[in-house]
Each structure stands twice: as structure tokens, then as C-alpha cells.
Amino acid sequence: MFPTGLPGAALFLLRFGVMGMLFDSIFEISSSGNISPWKIAALALVSLLLMFGAFTPVASFLSLIFDAICWPAWGGIRSFEFSLQAVVIVALFVLGPGAYSIDSKMFGRRLILPPE
């Protein structure tokens, strides 16, 4: 759940990429003026949680929900982009945060040994 080395670095980059996609969504939607400031603040908070790797499964699920809520405001032209964002967010949900995250510091790595 908390791989180190190159896989951990790749998960950090994945979290950073999802955060960038969410911030892009925030800027796109806030420029159109079709969304409340509370939704923008919530999406920004969730993207920052993902950036730092805090509560990553919950934050990725919430980001998928917020992205789905904001999707109608984008119009049909960004539907393909939304589907790609959803795939990346689901991948992050399944893979977890990696070793370079707050989650790994909070919950720690554990060594599970098989019974003798």
C-alpha cells in the first residue's frame, strides 16, 4: 500500500497530476461563473489533500464526486477530458498514496509475516 522507490515516486507524480487536473477544472469552472464558491473551495481542499497524500482514498472518491457534479457546467466539449480524469482518479483510489505521503506517516508500513 505504501511502496517506496520508483513506484512511490510514480504514485507521488500521479497524485500531483490529479491535483493539477482538479485545479484546471476549478479555473475552468470559476471562469464561467456557473458554480458556487463553496464548491470551488471544496474542490480545492480535496485537491490539496490529494497533493499531500492525506486520506487519499477518501479524497480521491470525493474528487470524483465533485468532478461529476461540475461536469454539466463544462458542456459537451470536455466530456472526453472528464472521462480521462475519472479513469486517473479511480487508478489513484485503487493504488493508494505511496510512501511519500501523509497517509504513510499516519498509518505506517507494516511487515506481515506468514504463519510458521
C-alpha angles and dihedrals in degrees: 000000000000106000118183131207120032095346090053091048090049090053089050089053090048091053090047091050093050089049090052092050091050093049089050088053090050093052093045094050096041091053091055091050094220097121134066121250090241092062090048091050092048092050090049091050092049092048091051090050088054092047093056094037096241115153089346099178092049093042093049091049091049092047090053090051093046091047090052091049091051094043097089090055090060096060127221097299094074097045092105091051090051092052091051091048090050091052092050093046092050089050090053090048091053098041098045132217103299129223096296096070143089089250092063090051092047099044100023132206116287131201112221114198123197117243116267 
